[in-house]
Structure formats: C-alpha cells, structure tokens
C-alpha cells in the first residue's frame, strides 16, 4: 500500500510539473496579431513598436502583424473572433471593437466573442488641419464656420463606426454642429487624404500625423485632453479654447473566446514586460503613446464599462445604422 501511495504521489507531482513546463513553453512558434486597419495608422504603428521588443520576452518568437482592413474594422474583428483559440492569434483591441458592433451589423460581439488580455495605452484625440490649405487658425474659428455653413466641412476618420468617427460625432452633437464625415480604412489613409487636400480636417489619435506635424505639413487645431501633448506643447486643448470636451483612444489585446486562462495570463505578462522595457518606453514617448497596463481581469472590467458607456452615447444621439 505504501509503495502504491508513493508511486501515486510521484505521478501527481510529475503531472503538476509537466503542466508548469507546458505552460512555460508559450509561445512555441510565431504569434500573429490582427490589426483591423491598413498599415500606417496609430494602431498599426503602436503594435509594430511592440513587435520590435516582443521576442525579447517571448522565447525569441516573433509577433507578426497582419493588417485586415475593411468594413470600419468589422472584417478584421470578425476574422479574429473566428480564429483558433490557441493563443497564437491575437487581436488589437481598440475603441472600435465596441463602437463598430454597436452602430451596425458586425460578424462578432465585442464582449462575447473575445477574452480580454491586457490594456496597453490610452491616448488623447485631436483635430488636424493641413497647414498650407487650412481655413481656420483655432477651434472657435472652425466651430463658427461650421455653424454658419452646416454640412460643408469634411472630417476624415479611421473607419465608419470607429473610435475617431464616434469622437467626431460626439463633438458634433455636443456643440450642435453638422459635419460631413468621411471614413477611411485606417488612420494612415485619412491623414494622407488631408495632406492631399481631399478633406478639410481629420479627427485622429496619437501618433497619427505626428511626422507630418513635425514637418510643418499639419497642425492641431485642438487637443481633446485636460493637458497639452508633451510632444507638441504649442497646440492648445479644446478646453483652453472654451470647449469642455475630452476624448481618448485606448489600445489593448484580446484573443478569440476560449483560450486557456493560463495562456492568457502568460500573453499578458509578455506585453507587460514589453511596456516596462526602458527602450520601448523611449519609443512609446516618441510616438506620443501613454502607456497604461491593465491585466486580463481589469481590462475585462474596462471593456464592459466602455460597452455600457458607448451604448448610452450611441443610443442617445441616434448614431449608426441601429439607432437611426
């Protein structure tokens, strides 16, 4: 009986240590992250910066960026929701993962289709204009012009139903304005359209348009935050100009529903390590990224809270196809 007990105990210990060893093996191969927009936008730029440091904390394995634009992010999120839940397909979770599904038909549910992994950054939005073609030098000038000419000024965004689109709609509603909203498949294309003079303004978020602002090609009429951007302190906030309006774009990581919780925790730990890397922090600062880590549980609460908040805003203003 004693021999049986000893053998049984050794077997249990073997299984437990084998389980730990198995858990520590993630990732065993390259990891893919779906970006639901074209290359060049704020989300794409951030995750490419993260990918640079990912192998250092992920057994040397690469984080592969897969851009899946279209449908105002619905196509990419739909593909992510249907991916195999093995921990090797990640999805960039940004405000539109919620707003797009609330404003019209989408092949996924923002809460039920994914498991939360972590929050990475929380960045302020702003209004961009073309420095050479601009018609206004301040936010009050723009607002006055739009009130006198409703339905004339075009405002680009990174996708119909996306976070920047919703920010523009909320600003419009808050101050009784009427814009023409022009969606693009990502922040990069919207900024390019502004540079080409095809639209009047763009609502964007860090770091969209930063290189062009540094080059003097674009200017920020207003920053939707309590404080000016540290990288561009010359541009005032909306509050400074008499408009009490703030708006942020958060970016994190989710996985298809059903990934092993232990794997989810390990994925989160890898991203946390990247955020704490001094070299990454320098890169993030240059990109205007405000790092803010939340683990799986806290990020899940954040997503649930954002779902309720956006649902209230969208229904209140009758935004999107569902609430017209």
C-alpha positions as CSV (number, residue, x, y, z in Angstrom):
1,X,0.0,0.0,0.0
2,X,2.9,2.3,0.9
3,X,4.6,1.7,-2.5
4,X,1.3,2.5,-4.3
5,X,0.9,5.7,-2.3
6,X,4.5,6.8,-3.1
7,X,4.1,5.9,-6.8
8,X,0.8,7.8,-6.9
9,X,2.3,10.8,-5.3
10,X,5.2,10.8,-7.7
11,X,2.7,10.6,-10.6
12,X,0.8,13.6,-9.3
13,X,4.0,15.6,-8.9
14,X,5.0,14.6,-12.4
15,X,1.7,15.8,-13.9
16,X,1.9,19.1,-11.9
17,X,5.5,19.8,-13.0
18,X,4.7,18.8,-16.6
19,X,1.8,21.2,-16.5
20,X,4.1,24.0,-15.4
21,X,6.6,23.1,-18.1
22,X,3.9,23.1,-20.7
23,X,2.6,26.4,-19.6
24,X,6.1,27.9,-19.7
25,X,6.5,26.8,-23.3
26,X,4.3,29.5,-24.7
27,X,5.0,30.7,-27.3
28,X,6.4,27.7,-29.2
29,X,6.1,29.5,-32.5
30,X,5.4,32.9,-34.1
31,X,2.4,34.8,-32.8
32,X,0.1,36.7,-35.1
33,X,-1.8,39.8,-34.1
34,X,-4.6,41.1,-36.3
35,X,-4.8,44.8,-36.9
36,X,-8.3,45.7,-38.4
37,X,-6.9,48.6,-40.4
38,X,-4.3,49.3,-43.1
39,X,-0.7,50.0,-42.2
40,X,0.4,53.4,-41.1
41,X,-2.4,54.3,-38.7
42,X,-1.9,54.8,-34.9
43,X,-2.9,51.3,-34.0
44,X,-0.6,49.7,-36.6
45,X,2.3,51.9,-35.6
46,X,1.9,51.1,-31.9
47,X,1.8,47.3,-32.4
48,X,4.8,47.4,-34.7
49,X,6.7,49.2,-32.0
50,X,5.6,46.5,-29.5
51,X,6.6,43.7,-32.0
52,X,10.1,45.1,-32.0
53,X,10.6,44.1,-28.4
54,X,8.2,41.1,-28.2
55,X,10.8,38.4,-29.0
56,X,12.9,39.5,-26.0
57,X,10.2,38.4,-23.6
58,X,8.6,35.6,-25.7
59,X,11.2,32.9,-26.1
60,X,12.7,34.7,-29.1
61,X,9.4,34.2,-31.1
62,X,8.2,37.0,-33.4
63,X,5.0,38.9,-33.2
64,X,3.7,39.1,-36.8
65,X,1.5,42.0,-37.8
66,X,-1.4,41.0,-40.0
67,X,-3.4,44.0,-41.4
68,X,-7.0,43.1,-42.2
69,X,-8.8,46.4,-43.2
70,X,-12.3,46.9,-44.3
71,X,-15.8,47.4,-43.0
72,X,-14.7,50.0,-40.5
73,X,-12.7,47.3,-38.7
74,X,-15.6,44.7,-38.8
75,X,-13.7,42.4,-41.2
76,X,-10.6,42.2,-39.1
77,X,-12.5,41.7,-35.8
78,X,-14.7,39.1,-37.5
79,X,-11.7,37.2,-38.6
80,X,-10.1,37.4,-35.1
81,X,-13.3,36.2,-33.4
82,X,-13.4,33.1,-35.6
83,X,-9.7,32.3,-35.2
84,X,-8.5,29.1,-33.4
85,X,-8.4,29.8,-29.6
86,X,-4.8,28.5,-29.1
87,X,-3.1,31.7,-28.0
88,X,-1.3,32.2,-31.4
89,X,-3.8,34.6,-32.9
90,X,-4.2,37.9,-31.0
91,X,-6.3,40.8,-31.9
92,X,-5.6,44.5,-31.4
93,X,-8.5,45.8,-29.3
94,X,-9.3,49.5,-29.8
95,X,-12.4,51.5,-29.1
96,X,-13.9,50.4,-32.5
97,X,-14.1,46.8,-31.3
98,X,-17.1,48.1,-29.3
99,X,-18.4,51.0,-31.3
100,X,-18.4,49.3,-34.7
101,X,-20.6,46.5,-33.3
102,X,-23.0,48.8,-31.6
103,X,-23.5,51.0,-34.6
104,X,-24.3,48.4,-37.2
105,X,-24.3,44.7,-38.1
106,X,-20.9,43.0,-37.4
107,X,-19.7,39.4,-37.5
108,X,-18.7,39.4,-33.8
109,X,-19.8,40.6,-30.4
110,X,-17.3,42.9,-28.6
111,X,-17.7,41.1,-25.3
112,X,-18.9,37.6,-26.1
113,X,-16.5,36.8,-29.0
114,X,-13.3,37.6,-27.2
115,X,-11.3,37.1,-23.9
116,X,-9.5,40.2,-22.6
117,X,-5.7,40.0,-22.3
118,X,-4.5,43.5,-21.4
119,X,-4.7,47.2,-22.0
120,X,-1.5,48.8,-23.4
121,X,-2.1,52.6,-23.9
122,X,-4.7,55.4,-23.5
123,X,-4.1,58.2,-25.9
124,X,-5.9,61.6,-26.5
125,X,-7.6,62.5,-29.7
126,X,-7.1,65.8,-31.7
127,X,-8.3,67.7,-34.8
128,X,-5.7,68.0,-37.6
129,X,-5.7,70.5,-40.5
130,X,-3.5,71.0,-43.5
131,X,-1.0,73.8,-42.7
132,X,-1.0,75.1,-46.2
133,X,-4.7,74.7,-47.0
134,X,-6.2,75.4,-43.6
135,X,-9.2,77.8,-43.4
136,X,-9.1,78.2,-39.7
137,X,-6.5,79.1,-37.1
138,X,-8.3,78.0,-34.0
139,X,-11.2,75.7,-32.8
140,X,-13.6,78.7,-32.3
141,X,-13.0,79.7,-35.9
142,X,-13.8,76.2,-37.1
143,X,-16.9,76.0,-34.9
144,X,-18.2,79.4,-36.1
145,X,-17.7,78.5,-39.7
146,X,-19.5,75.1,-39.4
147,X,-22.4,76.8,-37.7
148,X,-22.7,79.3,-40.5
149,X,-22.1,76.6,-43.1
150,X,-23.6,73.3,-41.8
151,X,-22.9,70.2,-43.8
152,X,-20.0,71.7,-45.7
153,X,-16.8,70.9,-43.7
154,X,-15.4,67.4,-44.3
155,X,-14.0,65.5,-41.3
156,X,-12.0,62.3,-42.0
157,X,-11.7,59.4,-39.6
158,X,-10.1,56.0,-39.5
159,X,-13.2,54.0,-40.2
160,X,-17.0,54.2,-40.1
161,X,-18.2,53.3,-36.6
162,X,-14.6,53.5,-35.3
163,X,-13.4,55.4,-32.2
164,X,-12.3,58.5,-34.0
165,X,-15.5,58.6,-36.0
166,X,-17.5,58.4,-32.8
167,X,-15.4,61.2,-31.2
168,X,-16.2,63.4,-34.2
169,X,-19.9,62.6,-33.9
170,X,-19.9,63.3,-30.2
171,X,-18.2,66.6,-30.7
172,X,-20.7,67.5,-33.4
173,X,-23.6,66.6,-31.2
174,X,-22.2,68.3,-28.1
175,X,-21.9,71.7,-29.8
176,X,-24.8,71.5,-32.2
177,X,-22.7,71.2,-35.4
178,X,-23.0,69.4,-38.7
179,X,-20.0,67.9,-40.5
180,X,-19.6,65.6,-43.5
181,X,-17.9,62.5,-42.1
182,X,-15.5,60.7,-44.4
183,X,-14.4,57.2,-43.3
184,X,-11.2,55.6,-44.4
185,X,-9.7,52.1,-43.7
186,X,-7.2,53.3,-41.1
187,X,-5.7,56.5,-39.7
188,X,-2.9,56.5,-42.3
189,X,-5.2,56.8,-45.3
190,X,-7.2,59.6,-43.6
191,X,-4.1,61.6,-42.9
192,X,-2.9,61.1,-46.5
193,X,-6.2,62.4,-47.7
194,X,-5.8,65.5,-45.6
195,X,-2.3,66.0,-46.9
196,X,-3.6,65.8,-50.4
197,X,-6.3,68.4,-49.8
198,X,-9.2,65.9,-50.4
199,X,-10.8,66.7,-47.0
200,X,-10.8,69.7,-44.6
201,X,-9.9,68.1,-41.3
202,X,-9.2,64.8,-39.6
203,X,-10.0,63.6,-36.1
204,X,-7.1,61.4,-35.1
205,X,-5.2,60.0,-32.1
206,X,-1.6,59.6,-31.1
207,X,0.6,59.1,-33.1
208,X,-1.4,59.6,-36.3
209,X,0.0,62.5,-38.3
210,X,2.9,63.1,-35.9
211,X,5.7,63.0,-38.6
212,X,3.6,65.5,-40.7
213,X,3.1,67.8,-37.7
214,X,6.8,67.7,-37.0
215,X,7.5,68.5,-40.7
216,X,5.1,71.5,-40.5
217,X,2.6,69.9,-43.0
218,X,-0.2,69.5,-40.5
219,X,-1.3,71.4,-37.4
220,X,-3.6,70.5,-34.4
221,X,-6.5,72.9,-34.0
222,X,-7.3,71.3,-30.7
223,X,-6.2,68.5,-28.4
224,X,-9.1,66.7,-26.7
225,X,-7.4,66.2,-23.3
226,X,-7.0,68.0,-20.0
227,X,-3.4,69.0,-20.8
228,X,-1.5,69.7,-24.0
229,X,0.6,67.0,-25.6
230,X,4.1,66.9,-24.2
231,X,5.5,66.3,-27.7
232,X,3.6,69.3,-29.2
233,X,3.1,71.8,-26.4
234,X,2.4,74.6,-28.9
235,X,-1.1,73.3,-29.7
236,X,-3.9,74.2,-27.2
237,X,-6.6,71.9,-25.8
238,X,-10.2,72.3,-26.6
239,X,-10.9,73.2,-23.0
240,X,-8.4,76.1,-23.3
241,X,-10.4,77.4,-26.2
242,X,-13.7,77.3,-24.4
243,X,-15.0,73.8,-25.3
244,X,-15.2,71.3,-22.5
245,X,-14.6,68.2,-24.5
246,X,-12.1,65.3,-23.9
247,X,-11.7,62.1,-25.8
248,X,-9.3,59.2,-25.8
249,X,-8.4,56.1,-27.8
250,X,-7.3,53.1,-25.8
251,X,-5.5,50.1,-27.3
252,X,-5.0,46.7,-25.9
253,X,-5.1,43.0,-26.8
254,X,-7.8,40.4,-26.9
255,X,-7.9,36.7,-28.0
256,X,-10.7,34.6,-29.5
257,X,-13.1,33.2,-26.9
258,X,-11.9,30.0,-25.3
259,X,-8.1,30.4,-24.9
260,X,-6.7,28.6,-21.9
261,X,-6.6,31.2,-19.0
262,X,-3.0,30.2,-18.1
263,X,-2.0,31.1,-21.7
264,X,-4.0,34.4,-21.4
265,X,-2.0,35.3,-18.3
266,X,1.3,34.5,-20.0
267,X,0.4,36.6,-23.0
268,X,-0.5,39.5,-20.7
269,X,2.9,39.1,-18.8
270,X,4.8,39.3,-22.1
271,X,3.1,42.5,-23.0
272,X,3.6,43.9,-19.5
273,X,7.3,43.2,-19.8
274,X,7.4,45.0,-23.1
275,X,5.7,48.0,-21.6
276,X,8.2,48.1,-18.8
277,X,11.2,47.8,-21.2
278,X,13.2,51.2,-21.0
279,X,13.9,51.2,-24.7
280,X,10.3,50.6,-25.6
281,X,9.3,53.4,-23.2
282,X,11.5,55.7,-25.1
283,X,10.0,54.6,-28.4
284,X,6.5,55.0,-26.9
285,X,7.3,58.5,-25.8
286,X,8.4,59.5,-29.2
287,X,5.2,58.1,-30.6
288,X,3.1,60.0,-28.1
289,X,1.8,56.8,-26.5
290,X,0.6,57.0,-22.9
291,X,1.4,53.5,-21.6
292,X,-1.3,52.2,-19.2
293,X,-1.2,48.5,-18.3
294,X,-4.3,46.6,-17.1
295,X,-4.2,42.8,-16.8
296,X,-6.9,40.4,-18.0
297,X,-9.4,40.9,-15.2
298,X,-9.1,44.7,-15.0
299,X,-9.1,45.0,-18.8
300,X,-12.2,42.9,-18.9
301,X,-13.9,45.4,-16.5
302,X,-12.7,48.2,-18.6
303,X,-14.2,46.7,-21.8
304,X,-17.6,46.1,-20.0
305,X,-17.6,49.7,-18.8
306,X,-16.8,51.1,-22.2
307,X,-19.5,48.9,-23.8
308,X,-22.1,50.5,-21.5
309,X,-20.7,54.0,-22.0
310,X,-20.7,53.8,-25.7
311,X,-24.1,52.2,-25.9
312,X,-25.5,55.0,-23.9
313,X,-23.9,57.7,-26.2
314,X,-24.8,55.9,-29.4
315,X,-28.5,55.4,-28.4
316,X,-28.7,59.0,-27.0
317,X,-27.6,60.6,-30.3
318,X,-29.1,58.0,-32.6
319,X,-25.7,57.2,-34.1
320,X,-25.2,54.4,-36.6
321,X,-27.5,52.1,-38.5
322,X,-29.1,50.5,-35.5
323,X,-30.3,53.8,-33.9
324,X,-31.3,56.0,-36.8
